[in-house]
Amino acid sequence: DTVCEPYSAFSRQMSLQACLDECMEALDLFLNNHFSESLDKLRPRAKESMYHALIYATVLEMQAMMTFQQDDIVHAGNTMKNAQEVCQRFRKKSEQLHAEVCYAECLLHRAALTFLQDENMVSFIKGGIKVRNSYLIYKELHAFVQSDTTFRGPNHKHLEGGVSFGIGAFNLTLSLFPARILKLLEFAGFSGDKEFGISQLFTGATSHTLRSMLCALLLLCFYTFLSFILAVTWGLHWGAIFLFFAGRAEEIKGNIDEAVALFEDGCKAQQAWKQFHHMCYWELMWCFTFKRHWKMAYFYADLLSQESRWSKAMYVYMKAAYLSMLSETESRPFGDNEVDLFRQVRTYKQKIAGKSPPTEKFAIRKARRYRASNPIRLPVPVLEIMYMWNGFSIISKQPELTEGMMETLLEAEQNEYSVDDTCVILSEKKLKFDHYLVPNALLEMGLLYIDTGRKEQAIHLLQKAKNNYKEYSMESRTQFRVHAALTKLKADTSEQDEKTAL
């Protein structure tokens, strides 16, 4: 029987099957809130077994992604580099194919960590090289498993699962890029097919292999964050992370009370990693926003500002925004004052990979109006941020939530407001602060035209939003939404042409 760790002189040798089984147990422990036990199971063999090395580094990477702490990111990156070196030792041995897929996976993870960790362009180029090398290995392995049916050993399903994960991740991720970026990537040899990517991840998620849960997590991220559609019911254990995704599923359907209960259960499910709590706090903040419970939303923004290191500038901005939604006579929690908080926002500016996050840039730009001795008040800043996070698509599922927001807007219209607060395209040249309003207004008009069947007018406005405006706040987010709308129009038009031909 092929051994998994021929280089260890001190531990018993394990078969490849035993290594895979133990790594699956460790991953299951992690996904069911037993974080320390998971790492303890993997650590002893992380220097000799390629699968132990890979999964150990992957668990540390997931932790780093949640903490966003530089030390965690560096540690995860170094561990993933060590895992890659372990995999390299097996690439010419009897387990070459398994080593190849593990090696490609290490490269992919290291690229992701490089983009988070380093601040110079050279490091970004190095990350891009890792991505390309990983992609080419996955393509070769995919072609092999599709063509060669002569060998199907007992662990072949794990090999296929690894290929499904890599090919699925690349195709799904690449398909989400706007056309102009995708053309550049295709020139470099990349290609992205969303449906193919989803099918590969679904195949990986529904097979009982080491990467099943990773495929499922990636699909859950896509459906509950990137597309707001949950088409599959997953038969998964209710660990904290799956309670979180279940909460997201209810949230995007507009079932806010059910979502709140699930997020709260997610917080109670484990106490070892506070970062899971922060993910739930963020969603709870939005849930109470949708219900217009401004003080409860403020409470979770305040918790995040104290505990999370992701973006203190954004959390302080949200605290100020929630307080500004209260009437002048209402008491402010903890003695806070929205004007003082808005003025503090820019002091918390940070840089990640050499750049300030777009959300922080947006918050700092909006808070400019409070720097003067007589601040120019933001009328409904919470609703503006809610729009940027696509929250209106959630409240649209429940009429009472939509009606509540309309009441808030009508109340705001009774007060004095500036041209920058009206969001009208005809006022473009009068804008002083918020130039992002025009491309977003064009986007929304285009979406309205789509809903009313005026496709030609929709395409005209969407193309205008796409091509005529650059370097405005949250540009990437708007461009992705424009790209999605144009892609949907193209698909609908092609489908109609096929029906007409028939």
Number of C-alpha atoms within 10 A of each C-alpha: 7 12 16 24 24 15 14 13 8 6 12 9 18 16 15 21 16 13 21 21 14 17 22 22 16 25 25 18 18 19 20 19 20 17 20 13 12 23 21 12 18 25 14 14 19 22 21 22 26 29 28 28 28 27 26 27 29 23 20 20 24 14 19 22 18 20 20 19 15 14 12 19 24 18 15 25 26 15 23 27 20 19 29 23 17 25 29 17 14 23 17 12 10 12 15 15 18 23 23 24 26 28 26 26 27 28 24 24 22 25 24 19 21 22 20 20 22 18 15 12 12 10 16 19 14 14 21 17 14 20 20 19 14 25 23 14 19 25 13 13 24 19 12 12 17 10 9 9 8 7 8 10 7 9 13 15 16 21 22 22 26 29 30 27 28 28 24 29 21 22 22 24 15 20 17 17 18 19 13 9 11 17 14 11 15 12 9 10 11 16 17 21 15 17 13 15 24 22 14 22 30 20 19 28 24 16 16 14 21 25 26 22 20 19 27 20 17 18 23 22 15 17 19 20 17 11 11 18 14 19 9 10 7 13 7 12 12 17 19 26 24 20 23 24 23 22 28 29 21 19 28 23 19 21 18 24 14 15 25 24 13 24 30 18 18 25 22 11 18 18 13 12 16 15 21 22 25 22 18 27 23 17 21 26 24 26 26 20 21 24 18 18 15 21 19 18 25 24 19 23 27 22 16 24 20 12 13 21 16 18 19 23 25 24 26 26 29 27 28 27 26 26 24 22 21 14 9 9 6 8 12 16 12 8 6 13 15 21 18 12 20 25 20 19 24 21 10 14 17 16 11 14 16 14 11 12 16 15 17 24 19 19 23 22 15 18 25 16 18 19 14 9 7 8 13 14 15 20 21 18 21 23 20 15 17 16 12 16 14 15 19 16 16 21 24 15 15 14 11 12 18 18 13 15 19 12 11 16 14 11 12 15 14 8 8 9 14 13 14 17 18 12 18 14 15 8 13 17 8 11 19 10 14 17 19 20 21 20 27 23 17 22 25 17 17 27 21 14 17 19 11 10 11 13 19 13 14 25 21 13 21 26 17 16 21 23 10 8 14 14 9 16 20 17 16 15 14 19 22 16 18 27 20 16 19 22 14 13 17 14 12 12 13 12 12 12 11 10 9 8 7 6
